[in-house]
Amino acid sequence: MICLADTAGSVGNEKRLLRLSRKTNMLMQEVICLPDNDGSLFLWRNFMLEFQAERAQSLLEKTELIHDAATVRAAVARIAFELNQRFGQPGSPAYPLVLGVMGGAVVFTGNLLPQLAFPLEYDYIHVTRYGDGDRGGRVEWKVIPRKNVAGRIVIVLDDILDEGETLAQVRQRLLDMGAAEVVLAVFADKETGRKKAARADHVGLTVPDKFVIGYGMDIHGAWRNLPEIRALRPEAIAS
């Protein structure tokens, strides 16, 4: 059986579900079930795609602009300039390894790399942190560097520095693997007002202590593609 959530308890209320999802941002609690066949599966998939699109659009309408696209581009260019000054001058450390943190940093990394004017090697890592809230917890490495980091300068690129717990553990793991130095470059640094477990060496811009989206940062998987940075308004979080 394929089950749909519906407060009304009857088939055919997809539009009502979509309207309700604008307020709740989640599927309803009561469940109806359809026969498990190709037709039902097609209807289910179409419903979920429409639901997700409606939810994403509704959430975007509840955001406010924090940094426009021009400010974002300038922030990336500033990090590129700083890294070029540090690694692109005569006598600078040679051939650093650049690691992008998937998946939030993919947009930042893709725009930064073409602006770096020194020889480098690129790889990526993928980590997930488990724990209560934003502090503590264990980092699970889903993808470790394929390149040997021993004795090398490693530049880690990430989308946002929140509490710094994940990046602190990433840096320590790379040092334990033999990296000579780990340089942290983040696109955004969140102004939490609290002491962070790690500080970035290079920061593009700061964002307020709010839920921010755009330029690689998502909400429910959506809006990583925004060229600007937006924050959810309080009513969006409360709904």
MDAnalysis code that builds the backbone (N, CA, C; Angstrom):
import MDAnalysis as mda
import numpy as np

u = mda.Universe.empty(717, n_residues=239, atom_resindex=np.repeat(np.arange(239), 3), trajectory=True)
u.add_TopologyAttr("name", ["N", "CA", "C"] * 239)
u.add_TopologyAttr("resid", np.arange(1, 240))
u.add_TopologyAttr("resname", ["MET", "ILE", "CYS", "LEU", "ALA", "ASP", "THR", "ALA", "GLY", "SER", "VAL", "GLY", "ASN", "GLU", "LYS", "ARG", "LEU", "LEU", "ARG", "LEU", "SER", "ARG", "LYS", "THR", "ASN", "MET", "LEU", "MET", "GLN", "GLU", "VAL", "ILE", "CYS", "LEU", "PRO", "ASP", "ASN", "ASP", "GLY", "SER", "LEU", "PHE", "LEU", "TRP", "ARG", "ASN", "PHE", "MET", "LEU", "GLU", "PHE", "GLN", "ALA", "GLU", "ARG", "ALA", "GLN", "SER", "LEU", "LEU", "GLU", "LYS", "THR", "GLU", "LEU", "ILE", "HIS", "ASP", "ALA", "ALA", "THR", "VAL", "ARG", "ALA", "ALA", "VAL", "ALA", "ARG", "ILE", "ALA", "PHE", "GLU", "LEU", "ASN", "GLN", "ARG", "PHE", "GLY", "GLN", "PRO", "GLY", "SER", "PRO", "ALA", "TYR", "PRO", "LEU", "VAL", "LEU", "GLY", "VAL", "MET", "GLY", "GLY", "ALA", "VAL", "VAL", "PHE", "THR", "GLY", "ASN", "LEU", "LEU", "PRO", "GLN", "LEU", "ALA", "PHE", "PRO", "LEU", "GLU", "TYR", "ASP", "TYR", "ILE", "HIS", "VAL", "THR", "ARG", "TYR", "GLY", "ASP", "GLY", "ASP", "ARG", "GLY", "GLY", "ARG", "VAL", "GLU", "TRP", "LYS", "VAL", "ILE", "PRO", "ARG", "LYS", "ASN", "VAL", "ALA", "GLY", "ARG", "ILE", "VAL", "ILE", "VAL", "LEU", "ASP", "ASP", "ILE", "LEU", "ASP", "GLU", "GLY", "GLU", "THR", "LEU", "ALA", "GLN", "VAL", "ARG", "GLN", "ARG", "LEU", "LEU", "ASP", "MET", "GLY", "ALA", "ALA", "GLU", "VAL", "VAL", "LEU", "ALA", "VAL", "PHE", "ALA", "ASP", "LYS", "GLU", "THR", "GLY", "ARG", "LYS", "LYS", "ALA", "ALA", "ARG", "ALA", "ASP", "HIS", "VAL", "GLY", "LEU", "THR", "VAL", "PRO", "ASP", "LYS", "PHE", "VAL", "ILE", "GLY", "TYR", "GLY", "MET", "ASP", "ILE", "HIS", "GLY", "ALA", "TRP", "ARG", "ASN", "LEU", "PRO", "GLU", "ILE", "ARG", "ALA", "LEU", "ARG", "PRO", "GLU", "ALA", "ILE", "ALA", "SER"])
u.atoms.positions = np.array([
    [0.841, -1.204, 0.000],
    [0.000, 0.000, 0.000],
    [0.876, 1.253, 0.000],
    [0.366, 2.313, -0.645],
    [1.018, 3.618, -0.614],
    [0.116, 4.544, 0.181],
    [0.635, 5.166, 1.219],
    [-0.197, 5.946, 2.131],
    [0.062, 7.437, 1.986],
    [-1.040, 8.206, 1.963],
    [-0.976, 9.658, 1.928],
    [-1.505, 10.200, 3.244],
    [-0.969, 11.300, 3.696],
    [-1.462, 11.929, 4.916],
    [-2.550, 12.916, 4.562],
    [-3.644, 12.918, 5.344],
    [-4.767, 13.788, 5.009],
    [-5.644, 13.986, 6.235],
    [-5.894, 15.208, 6.640],
    [-6.728, 15.459, 7.812],
    [-8.173, 15.100, 7.551],
    [-8.616, 15.202, 6.312],
    [-10.019, 14.946, 6.011],
    [-10.328, 13.455, 6.021],
    [-9.332, 12.607, 5.814],
    [-9.554, 11.178, 5.840],
    [-10.226, 10.641, 4.601],
    [-10.150, 11.341, 3.491],
    [-10.758, 10.870, 2.251],
    [-9.834, 11.154, 1.090],
    [-9.976, 10.347, 0.025],
    [-9.134, 10.508, -1.148],
    [-9.575, 11.738, -1.931],
    [-8.615, 12.391, -2.595],
    [-8.961, 13.489, -3.487],
    [-8.793, 14.859, -2.882],
    [-8.104, 14.954, -1.749],
    [-7.925, 16.258, -1.109],
    [-6.497, 16.768, -1.239],
    [-5.836, 16.436, -2.362],
    [-4.450, 16.867, -2.536],
    [-4.315, 18.381, -2.467],
    [-5.252, 19.103, -3.110],
    [-5.177, 20.564, -3.112],
    [-5.336, 21.114, -1.699],
    [-6.228, 20.496, -0.921],
    [-6.406, 20.950, 0.455],
    [-5.134, 20.708, 1.263],
    [-4.505, 19.563, 1.035],
    [-3.239, 19.284, 1.708],
    [-2.197, 20.338, 1.393],
    [-2.146, 20.735, 0.119],
    [-1.157, 21.722, -0.283],
    [-1.429, 23.062, 0.386],
    [-2.710, 23.430, 0.489],
    [-3.034, 24.695, 1.161],
    [-2.656, 24.617, 2.635],
    [-2.961, 23.490, 3.268],
    [-2.619, 23.334, 4.679],
    [-1.113, 23.300, 4.889],
    [-0.402, 22.749, 3.913],
    [1.052, 22.657, 4.065],
    [1.707, 24.022, 4.100],
    [1.044, 25.028, 3.518],
    [1.586, 26.388, 3.581],
    [1.688, 26.854, 5.032],
    [0.788, 26.364, 5.877],
    [0.785, 26.792, 7.271],
    [1.620, 25.870, 8.152],
    [1.611, 24.588, 7.843],
    [2.261, 23.634, 8.744],
    [3.639, 23.210, 8.289],
    [3.905, 23.306, 6.974],
    [5.179, 22.852, 6.404],
    [5.449, 21.374, 6.686],
    [4.396, 20.603, 6.830],
    [4.572, 19.170, 7.042],
    [3.315, 18.442, 6.591],
    [3.429, 17.142, 6.351],
    [2.274, 16.345, 5.997],
    [1.369, 16.162, 7.209],
    [0.047, 15.967, 6.960],
    [-0.903, 15.840, 8.044],
    [-0.765, 14.483, 8.737],
    [-1.440, 14.338, 9.868],
    [-1.226, 13.169, 10.706],
    [-2.091, 11.974, 10.309],
    [-3.343, 12.193, 9.899],
    [-4.180, 11.068, 9.542],
    [-3.732, 10.501, 8.209],
    [-3.946, 9.205, 8.007],
    [-3.375, 8.525, 6.857],
    [-4.454, 7.841, 6.037],
    [-4.357, 7.971, 4.712],
    [-5.159, 7.179, 3.798],
    [-4.207, 6.400, 2.923],
    [-4.654, 5.252, 2.419],
    [-3.773, 4.380, 1.651],
    [-4.377, 4.057, 0.297],
    [-3.501, 3.959, -0.707],
    [-3.884, 3.610, -2.061],
    [-3.271, 2.267, -2.422],
    [-3.874, 1.560, -3.382],
    [-3.282, 0.293, -3.820],
    [-1.863, 0.510, -4.333],
    [-1.003, -0.446, -4.070],
    [0.397, -0.348, -4.486],
    [0.526, -0.806, -5.932],
    [0.234, 0.099, -6.866],
    [0.380, -0.207, -8.278],
    [1.016, 0.982, -8.974],
    [1.328, 0.830, -10.268],
    [2.042, 1.881, -10.992],
    [1.266, 3.182, -11.016],
    [-0.060, 3.103, -11.153],
    [-0.866, 4.321, -11.198],
    [-0.828, 5.085, -9.896],
    [-0.953, 4.362, -8.784],
    [-0.910, 5.010, -7.476],
    [0.463, 5.604, -7.201],
    [1.513, 4.872, -7.603],
    [2.871, 5.371, -7.397],
    [3.100, 6.656, -8.175],
    [2.577, 6.719, -9.397],
    [2.703, 7.927, -10.211],
    [1.989, 9.097, -9.543],
    [0.756, 8.853, -9.043],
    [0.008, 9.913, -8.360],
    [0.745, 10.378, -7.106],
    [1.302, 9.420, -6.360],
    [2.024, 9.757, -5.130],
    [3.239, 10.621, -5.425],
    [3.999, 10.232, -6.443],
    [5.198, 10.996, -6.775],
    [4.839, 12.399, -7.227],
    [3.820, 12.517, -8.062],
    [3.401, 13.841, -8.521],
    [2.907, 14.697, -7.364],
    [2.167, 14.068, -6.450],
    [1.681, 14.805, -5.291],
    [2.838, 15.340, -4.458],
    [3.830, 14.480, -4.205],
    [4.946, 14.898, -3.372],
    [5.765, 16.000, -4.031],
    [5.957, 15.913, -5.350],
    [6.694, 16.970, -6.046],
    [5.949, 18.293, -5.953],
    [4.629, 18.241, -6.135],
    [3.838, 19.470, -6.048],
    [3.842, 20.010, -4.625],
    [3.735, 19.098, -3.665],
    [3.768, 19.504, -2.258],
    [5.078, 20.208, -1.924],
    [6.193, 19.616, -2.337],
    [7.500, 20.192, -2.030],
    [7.701, 21.536, -2.714],
    [7.222, 21.660, -3.955],
    [7.345, 22.934, -4.661],
    [6.512, 24.013, -3.991],
    [5.278, 23.659, -3.592],
    [4.403, 24.618, -2.906],
    [5.008, 25.049, -1.573],
    [5.539, 24.080, -0.830],
    [6.136, 24.397, 0.468],
    [7.344, 25.308, 0.305],
    [8.192, 25.008, -0.688],
    [9.382, 25.829, -0.914],
    [9.001, 27.260, -1.269],
    [8.011, 27.422, -2.149],
    [7.591, 28.763, -2.543],
    [6.981, 29.514, -1.369],
    [6.193, 28.805, -0.565],
    [5.576, 29.431, 0.602],
    [6.630, 29.913, 1.595],
    [7.657, 29.097, 1.817],
    [8.709, 29.489, 2.751],
    [9.520, 30.665, 2.225],
    [9.768, 30.688, 0.912],
    [10.527, 31.804, 0.338],
    [9.802, 33.124, 0.564],
    [8.478, 33.093, 0.500],
    [7.685, 34.303, 0.710],
    [7.749, 34.790, 2.153],
    [8.261, 33.955, 3.049],
    [8.368, 34.313, 4.467],
    [9.812, 34.612, 4.857],
    [10.615, 35.045, 3.889],
    [12.010, 35.378, 4.168],
    [12.261, 36.857, 3.949],
    [13.376, 37.318, 4.465],
    [13.816, 38.692, 4.248],
    [15.239, 38.673, 3.710],
    [15.561, 39.655, 2.878],
    [16.890, 39.726, 2.271],
    [17.918, 40.151, 3.312],
    [19.021, 39.401, 3.377],
    [20.129, 39.725, 4.272],
    [21.300, 40.295, 3.486],
    [21.700, 39.607, 2.413],
    [22.778, 40.076, 1.537],
    [22.363, 39.839, 0.096],
    [22.438, 40.876, -0.740],
    [22.059, 40.705, -2.137],
    [23.163, 40.001, -2.918],
    [22.867, 39.695, -4.186],
    [23.794, 38.909, -5.003],
    [25.124, 39.621, -5.209],
    [25.091, 40.944, -5.349],
    [26.338, 41.693, -5.543],
    [27.230, 41.595, -4.310],
    [26.629, 41.673, -3.136],
    [27.397, 41.543, -1.894],
    [27.993, 40.148, -1.766],
    [27.223, 39.155, -2.165],
    [27.706, 37.773, -2.131],
    [28.915, 37.599, -3.044],
    [28.822, 38.112, -4.265],
    [29.944, 37.992, -5.205],
    [31.184, 38.701, -4.677],
    [30.986, 39.869, -4.071],
    [32.119, 40.617, -3.516],
    [32.767, 39.854, -2.362],
    [31.954, 39.165, -1.570],
    [32.490, 38.396, -0.446],
    [33.373, 37.255, -0.932],
    [32.929, 36.565, -1.969],
    [33.727, 35.467, -2.521],
    [35.017, 36.007, -3.129],
    [34.921, 37.138, -3.825],
    [36.115, 37.743, -4.425],
    [37.118, 38.155, -3.355],
    [36.618, 38.606, -2.200],
    [37.520, 39.010, -1.118],
    [38.267, 37.800, -0.551],
    [37.577, 36.685, -0.375],
    [38.261, 35.481, 0.098],
    [39.297, 35.028, -0.914],
    [38.948, 35.091, -2.201],
    [39.901, 34.709, -3.246],
    [41.143, 35.590, -3.189],
    [40.943, 36.889, -2.995],
    [42.075, 37.813, -2.901],
    [42.962, 37.450, -1.717],
    [42.354, 37.193, -0.569],
    [43.138, 36.851, 0.621],
    [43.931, 35.558, 0.420],
    [43.294, 34.556, -0.173],
    [43.993, 33.296, -0.403],
    [45.087, 33.450, -1.453],
    [44.832, 34.270, -2.468],
    [45.870, 34.522, -3.476],
    [47.070, 35.237, -2.865],
    [46.801, 36.162, -1.956],
    [47.892, 36.851, -1.270],
    [48.696, 35.887, -0.401],
    [48.016, 34.924, 0.155],
    [48.664, 34.002, 1.087],
    [49.399, 32.865, 0.381],
    [48.845, 32.405, -0.733],
    [49.411, 31.217, -1.378],
    [49.908, 31.465, -2.803],
    [49.708, 32.664, -3.318],
    [50.094, 32.925, -4.697],
    [51.302, 33.814, -4.866],
    [51.992, 34.106, -3.773],
    [53.166, 34.970, -3.825],
    [54.445, 34.139, -3.858],
    [55.542, 34.710, -4.385],
    [56.828, 33.997, -4.352],
    [57.189, 33.595, -2.926],
    [57.586, 32.371, -2.767],
    [57.952, 31.879, -1.447],
    [56.785, 31.368, -0.630],
    [55.553, 31.433, -1.174],
    [54.384, 30.936, -0.451],
    [54.404, 29.414, -0.387],
    [53.695, 28.832, 0.591],
    [53.605, 27.365, 0.638],
    [53.080, 26.821, -0.688],
    [53.692, 25.762, -1.167],
    [53.389, 25.269, -2.509],
    [52.283, 24.225, -2.514],
    [51.430, 24.308, -3.505],
    [50.487, 23.267, -3.888],
    [49.601, 22.790, -2.736],
    [48.779, 23.683, -2.170],
    [47.887, 23.261, -1.094],
    [46.786, 22.339, -1.615],
    [46.219, 21.573, -0.704],
    [45.067, 20.731, -1.004],
    [43.816, 21.456, -0.536],
    [42.881, 21.689, -1.448],
    [41.627, 22.361, -1.124],
    [40.538, 21.306, -0.971],
    [39.829, 21.341, 0.163],
    [38.749, 20.398, 0.435],
    [37.437, 21.148, 0.582],
    [36.476, 20.872, -0.287],
    [35.138, 21.422, -0.141],
    [34.293, 20.503, 0.712],
    [33.523, 21.094, 1.635],
    [32.639, 20.307, 2.490],
    [31.292, 20.181, 1.780],
    [30.932, 18.978, 1.404],
    [29.644, 18.735, 0.753],
    [28.563, 18.646, 1.811],
    [27.247, 19.022, 1.415],
    [26.932, 19.585, 0.153],
    [26.720, 21.073, 0.192],
    [26.631, 21.742, 1.381],
    [26.345, 23.169, 1.412],
    [27.391, 24.030, 0.748],
    [28.648, 23.592, 0.748],
    [29.730, 24.427, 0.227],
    [29.906, 24.310, -1.275],
    [29.049, 23.547, -1.949],
    [29.269, 23.295, -3.373],
    [29.186, 24.577, -4.198],
    [28.252, 25.475, -3.879],
    [28.117, 26.720, -4.644],
    [29.299, 27.641, -4.360],
    [29.612, 27.821, -3.096],
    [30.756, 28.639, -2.688],
    [32.041, 28.123, -3.318],
    [32.261, 26.830, -3.243],
    [33.475, 26.231, -3.801],
    [33.550, 26.426, -5.309],
    [32.434, 26.179, -5.984],
    [32.417, 26.304, -7.438],
    [32.698, 27.702, -7.936],
    [32.308, 28.710, -7.170],
    [32.571, 30.094, -7.560],
    [33.934, 30.594, -7.108],
    [34.454, 30.014, -6.031],
    [35.751, 30.458, -5.515],
    [36.921, 29.887, -6.310],
    [36.872, 28.609, -6.628],
    [38.024, 27.954, -7.257],
    [38.521, 28.659, -8.515],
    [37.650, 29.099, -9.440],
    [38.165, 29.763, -10.643],
    [38.866, 31.092, -10.366],
    [38.688, 31.636, -9.156],
    [39.323, 32.905, -8.819],
    [40.662, 32.720, -8.100],
    [41.038, 31.486, -7.831],
    [42.310, 31.219, -7.161],
    [43.407, 31.086, -8.206],
    [44.463, 31.896, -8.045],
    [45.490, 32.024, -9.091],
    [46.786, 31.314, -8.729],
    [46.697, 30.217, -8.002],
    [47.900, 29.468, -7.633],
    [47.631, 27.974, -7.852],
    [48.678, 27.198, -8.072],
    [48.488, 25.757, -8.270],
    [47.916, 25.113, -7.006],
    [46.930, 24.262, -7.189],
    [46.311, 23.591, -6.054],
    [45.788, 22.233, -6.494],
    [45.477, 21.428, -5.518],
    [44.821, 20.151, -5.763],
    [43.481, 20.190, -5.047],
    [42.437, 19.647, -5.682],
    [41.095, 19.723, -5.095],
    [40.554, 18.330, -4.778],
    [39.852, 18.263, -3.661],
    [39.115, 17.065, -3.270],
    [37.930, 17.540, -2.428],
    [37.118, 16.618, -1.975],
    [35.989, 17.016, -1.133],
    [35.830, 16.032, 0.013],
    [35.120, 16.488, 1.043],
    [34.783, 15.639, 2.179],
    [33.297, 15.775, 2.454],
    [32.758, 14.783, 3.142],
    [31.345, 14.820, 3.524],
    [31.241, 14.314, 4.949],
    [30.760, 15.167, 5.832],
    [30.650, 14.802, 7.243],
    [29.244, 15.101, 7.737],
    [28.820, 14.333, 8.726],
    [27.537, 14.552, 9.385],
    [27.767, 14.514, 10.882],
    [27.169, 15.450, 11.582],
    [27.343, 15.494, 13.039],
    [26.056, 15.081, 13.722],
    [26.170, 14.202, 14.704],
    [25.033, 13.741, 15.479],
    [25.173, 14.237, 16.909],
    [24.063, 14.682, 17.479],
    [24.101, 15.169, 18.850],
    [22.880, 16.019, 19.124],
    [22.773, 16.523, 20.343],
    [21.642, 17.345, 20.743],
    [21.924, 18.800, 20.433],
    [21.004, 19.415, 19.673],
    [21.142, 20.834, 19.371],
    [22.350, 21.106, 18.510],
    [22.946, 22.285, 18.718],
    [24.068, 22.714, 17.905],
    [25.414, 22.424, 18.543],
    [25.410, 21.961, 19.788],
    [26.681, 21.782, 20.482],
    [26.955, 20.302, 20.745],
    [28.230, 19.962, 20.714],
    [28.636, 18.597, 20.996],
    [28.255, 17.647, 19.877],
    [28.325, 16.373, 20.178],
    [27.961, 15.382, 19.183],
    [29.178, 14.824, 18.472],
    [28.932, 13.739, 17.777],
    [29.998, 13.019, 17.089],
    [29.921, 13.287, 15.597],
    [31.065, 13.501, 14.977],
    [31.124, 13.704, 13.532],
    [31.361, 12.365, 12.848],
    [30.483, 12.026, 11.932],
    [30.657, 10.824, 11.120],
    [31.174, 11.234, 9.747],
    [32.257, 10.628, 9.339],
    [32.852, 10.917, 8.031],
    [32.231, 10.000, 6.992],
    [31.403, 10.560, 6.136],
    [30.809, 9.789, 5.046],
    [31.778, 9.670, 3.877],
    [32.558, 10.721, 3.630],
    [33.589, 10.698, 2.590],
    [34.840, 11.336, 3.170],
    [35.928, 10.591, 3.224],
    [37.198, 11.132, 3.705],
    [38.027, 11.587, 2.504],
    [39.043, 12.415, 2.725],
    [39.868, 12.850, 1.587],
    [40.500, 11.655, 0.876],
    [40.407, 11.656, -0.429],
    [41.058, 10.598, -1.211],
    [42.541, 10.902, -1.410],
    [42.884, 12.171, -1.258],
    [44.285, 12.575, -1.398],
    [44.997, 12.447, -0.058],
    [46.278, 12.192, -0.114],
    [47.085, 12.105, 1.098],
    [47.320, 13.513, 1.648],
    [46.907, 13.750, 2.898],
    [47.039, 15.080, 3.489],
    [48.336, 15.236, 4.278],
    [49.079, 14.175, 4.460],
    [50.273, 14.217, 5.316],
    [51.283, 15.236, 4.812],
    [51.686, 16.136, 5.714],
    [52.699, 17.130, 5.406],
    [52.233, 18.281, 4.535],
    [50.926, 18.380, 4.286],
    [50.437, 19.385, 3.344],
    [49.640, 20.481, 4.040],
    [49.586, 21.645, 3.393],
    [48.656, 22.698, 3.784],
    [47.293, 22.315, 3.221],
    [46.277, 22.264, 4.065],
    [44.928, 21.891, 3.639],
    [43.998, 23.078, 3.864],
    [43.314, 23.508, 2.807],
    [42.340, 24.593, 2.888],
    [40.950, 23.973, 2.857],
    [40.194, 24.143, 3.930],
    [38.841, 23.596, 4.018],
    [37.840, 24.704, 3.709],
    [36.950, 24.453, 2.747],
    [35.923, 25.415, 2.358],
    [34.565, 24.934, 2.848],
    [33.857, 25.787, 3.579],
    [32.514, 25.430, 4.050],
    [31.573, 26.603, 3.839],
    [30.265, 26.305, 3.876],
    [29.287, 27.352, 3.596],
    [29.081, 28.289, 4.773],
    [28.939, 27.730, 5.981],
    [28.612, 28.582, 7.126],
    [29.267, 28.050, 8.399],
    [29.722, 28.974, 9.220],
    [30.268, 28.646, 10.537],
    [29.216, 29.018, 11.564],
    [28.621, 28.008, 12.173],
    [27.570, 28.230, 13.161],
    [28.195, 28.197, 14.554],
    [28.144, 27.068, 15.215],
    [28.812, 26.937, 16.515],
    [30.271, 26.518, 16.360],
    [30.627, 26.018, 15.173],
    [32.008, 25.635, 14.921],
    [32.373, 24.233, 15.353],
    [31.406, 23.477, 15.867],
    [31.699, 22.130, 16.361],
    [32.186, 21.212, 15.239],
    [31.482, 21.223, 14.116],
    [31.852, 20.323, 13.024],
    [33.221, 20.669, 12.462],
    [33.457, 21.946, 12.181],
    [34.745, 22.339, 11.613],
    [35.890, 22.108, 12.591],
    [35.630, 22.244, 13.881],
    [36.675, 21.964, 14.871],
    [37.100, 20.503, 14.799],
    [36.119, 19.615, 14.672],
    [36.442, 18.192, 14.593],
    [37.061, 17.828, 13.249],
    [36.624, 18.492, 12.190],
    [37.232, 18.268, 10.877],
    [38.703, 18.673, 10.904],
    [38.981, 19.853, 11.449],
    [40.367, 20.317, 11.516],
    [41.232, 19.350, 12.326],
    [40.720, 18.913, 13.471],
    [41.514, 18.007, 14.305],
    [41.761, 16.675, 13.602],
    [40.752, 16.177, 12.901],
    [40.927, 14.902, 12.185],
    [41.997, 15.037, 11.104],
    [41.988, 16.140, 10.371],
    [42.986, 16.350, 9.322],
    [44.389, 16.488, 9.912],
    [44.490, 17.173, 11.051],
    [45.790, 17.272, 11.721],
    [46.257, 15.900, 12.197],
    [45.325, 15.104, 12.713],
    [45.672, 13.749, 13.146],
    [46.127, 12.885, 11.974],
    [45.644, 13.217, 10.772],
    [46.039, 12.482, 9.567],
    [47.382, 12.967, 9.026],
    [47.957, 13.983, 9.678],
    [49.288, 14.421, 9.307],
    [49.372, 15.728, 8.564],
    [48.254, 16.446, 8.411],
    [48.299, 17.740, 7.722],
    [49.235, 18.693, 8.454],
    [50.032, 19.440, 7.696],
    [50.956, 20.395, 8.306],
    [50.208, 21.590, 8.872],
    [49.148, 22.004, 8.201],
    [48.333, 23.141, 8.638],
    [46.960, 23.003, 8.003],
    [45.932, 23.399, 8.742],
    [44.566, 23.399, 8.221],
    [44.044, 24.825, 8.254],
    [43.700, 25.347, 7.090],
    [43.174, 26.701, 6.937],
    [41.674, 26.601, 6.693],
    [40.883, 27.284, 7.514],
    [39.429, 27.254, 7.381],
    [38.946, 28.520, 6.685],
    [38.243, 28.354, 5.574],
    [37.644, 29.477, 4.851],
    [36.151, 29.214, 4.721],
    [35.340, 30.108, 5.275],
    [33.888, 29.927, 5.229],
    [33.244, 31.094, 4.501],
    [32.186, 30.786, 3.788],
    [31.460, 31.835, 3.094],
    [30.766, 32.764, 4.085],
    [30.117, 32.198, 5.102],
    [29.361, 33.007, 6.059],
    [29.692, 32.602, 7.486],
    [29.755, 33.590, 8.361],
    [29.977, 33.372, 9.788],
    [28.749, 33.890, 10.518],
    [28.059, 32.984, 11.219],
    [26.828, 33.375, 11.916],
    [27.172, 34.057, 13.238],
    [26.562, 35.217, 13.466],
    [26.794, 35.993, 14.687],
    [25.918, 35.448, 15.808],
    [26.391, 34.395, 16.472],
    [25.597, 33.752, 17.512],
    [25.715, 34.444, 18.863],
    [26.791, 35.209, 19.059],
    [27.014, 35.823, 20.357],
    [27.577, 34.860, 21.385],
    [27.927, 33.649, 20.943],
    [28.483, 32.642, 21.849],
    [29.887, 32.256, 21.389],
    [30.675, 31.745, 22.320],
    [32.011, 31.279, 21.975],
    [31.909, 30.070, 21.059],
    [32.733, 30.060, 20.011],
    [32.672, 28.991, 19.027],
    [33.823, 28.010, 19.223],
    [33.547, 26.768, 18.850],
    [34.570, 25.731, 18.982],
    [35.696, 25.917, 17.979],
    [35.416, 26.600, 16.882],
    [36.438, 26.878, 15.863],
    [36.197, 28.267, 15.302],
    [37.266, 28.917, 14.905],
    [37.189, 30.212, 14.237],
    [37.748, 30.057, 12.831],
    [37.129, 30.742, 11.887],
    [37.595, 30.662, 10.503],
    [38.767, 31.605, 10.280],
    [39.695, 31.185, 9.428],
    [40.825, 32.032, 9.054],
    [40.428, 33.057, 8.000],
    [39.448, 32.707, 7.187],
    [38.972, 33.606, 6.134],
    [37.447, 33.541, 6.111],
    [36.803, 34.720, 6.146],
    [35.339, 34.812, 6.191],
    [34.858, 35.739, 5.093],
    [33.842, 35.298, 4.359],
    [33.279, 36.141, 3.312],
    [32.403, 37.240, 3.870],
    [31.394, 36.857, 4.649],
    [30.482, 37.827, 5.248],
    [29.874, 37.234, 6.507],
    [29.220, 38.078, 7.284],
    [28.545, 37.628, 8.497],
    [27.041, 37.643, 8.281],
    [26.351, 36.767, 9.001],
    [24.895, 36.709, 8.935],
    [24.357, 36.714, 10.358],
    [23.136, 37.197, 10.547],
    [22.560, 37.216, 11.897],
    [22.242, 35.805, 12.371],
    [21.948, 35.692, 13.645],
    [21.646, 34.398, 14.258],
    [20.215, 33.994, 13.912],
    [20.003, 33.707, 12.639],
    [18.703, 33.305, 12.114],
    [18.902, 32.129, 11.169],
    [17.797, 31.525, 10.752],
    [17.859, 30.453, 9.766],
    [18.036, 31.094, 8.398],
    [19.209, 30.906, 7.788],
    [19.510, 31.557, 6.517],
    [19.543, 30.534, 5.386],
    [19.158, 30.992, 4.199],
    [19.132, 30.134, 3.022],
    [19.746, 30.875, 1.841],
    [20.095, 30.094, 0.828],
    [20.657, 30.655, -0.391],
    [22.140, 30.398, -0.507],
    [22.640, 30.449, -1.724],
    [24.064, 30.277, -2.021],
    [24.614, 28.993, -1.406],
    [23.882, 27.908, -1.600],
    [24.298, 26.599, -1.103],
    [23.594, 26.154, 0.160],
    [22.989, 27.089, 0.898],
    [22.294, 26.744, 2.137],
    [20.810, 26.559, 1.843],
    [20.225, 25.508, 2.408],
    [18.873, 25.114, 2.004],
    [17.902, 25.105, 3.163],
    [16.633, 24.959, 2.804],
    [15.590, 24.624, 3.756],
    [14.763, 23.515, 3.130],
    [14.700, 22.386, 3.794],
    [14.034, 21.190, 3.264],
    [14.554, 20.842, 1.877],
    [15.828, 21.065, 1.638],
    [16.434, 20.722, 0.366],
    [16.282, 21.759, -0.726],
    [15.542, 22.828, -0.472],
    [15.259, 23.829, -1.507],
    [16.065, 25.106, -1.306],
    [16.207, 25.857, -2.384],
    [16.761, 27.213, -2.449],
    [18.266, 27.301, -2.230],
    [18.985, 26.201, -2.424],
    [20.446, 26.316, -2.483],
    [20.862, 27.180, -3.669],
    [19.993, 27.265, -4.661],
    [20.303, 27.955, -5.918],
    [20.116, 29.461, -5.861],
    [19.640, 30.005, -4.755],
    [19.472, 31.458, -4.670],
    [20.829, 32.154, -4.748],
    [20.941, 33.230, -5.529],
    [22.219, 33.943, -5.621],
    [22.459, 34.884, -4.448],
    [21.441, 35.096, -3.617],
    [21.558, 35.980, -2.462],
    [21.347, 35.183, -1.182],
    [21.488, 35.860, -0.037],
    [21.252, 35.240, 1.264],
    [19.986, 35.837, 1.857],
    [19.089, 34.950, 2.279],
    [17.837, 35.375, 2.886],
    [17.680, 34.665, 4.231],
    [16.876, 35.260, 5.127],
    [16.630, 34.669, 6.440],
    [15.134, 34.490, 6.637],
    [14.766, 33.402, 7.289],
    [13.360, 33.176, 7.607],
    [12.894, 34.188, 8.639],
    [11.731, 34.766, 8.396],
    [11.138, 35.654, 9.386],
    [10.556, 34.820, 10.528],
    [10.388, 35.425, 11.710],
    [9.917, 34.655, 12.872],
    [8.613, 33.919, 12.629],
    [7.689, 34.508, 11.872],
    [6.397, 33.849, 11.656],
    [6.535, 32.563, 10.858],
    [7.578, 32.479, 10.009],
    [7.794, 31.255, 9.233],
    [8.229, 30.118, 10.137],
    [9.043, 30.431, 11.128],
    [9.531, 29.407, 12.048],
    [8.430, 28.984, 13.007],
    [7.581, 29.928, 13.409],
    [6.526, 29.632, 14.368],
    [5.375, 28.862, 13.749],
    [5.202, 28.982, 12.406],
    [4.045, 28.348, 11.760],
    [4.223, 26.851, 11.636],
])
